[in-house]
Amino acid sequence: MNVDRMQQLVQQMRALAAEAAASPRLDGARAPAGAAGADGDFAKTLQSALEGVNAQMQQADQLQAEFSSGTSKASLSDVMLATQKASLSFQAALQVRNKLVTAYQDIMNIQA
């Protein structure tokens, strides 16, 4: 598992969030004051989900390293299960990112 991929994902999400925050609304109005709180909740939820994925990936990496060195009491099936869980979590996060990027691009392409 590669932590660099997760960091790239987080950087892309932050760049899109910054771009969306800087973009004017289609009707020219400013976002209502309550909207910032809603955005913060989404950002926190997304961040906690990505942190969970990262934790799974780190745990799988640790189990792999311990199993390889012979210092772990975990079986091969435990190591493979943790690795597959981390892989599935990363793939799900990647698909969510892809959907968010597509939705953002669709919104930005809407004609006023």
Disulfide bonds with the S-S distance in Angstrom:
none
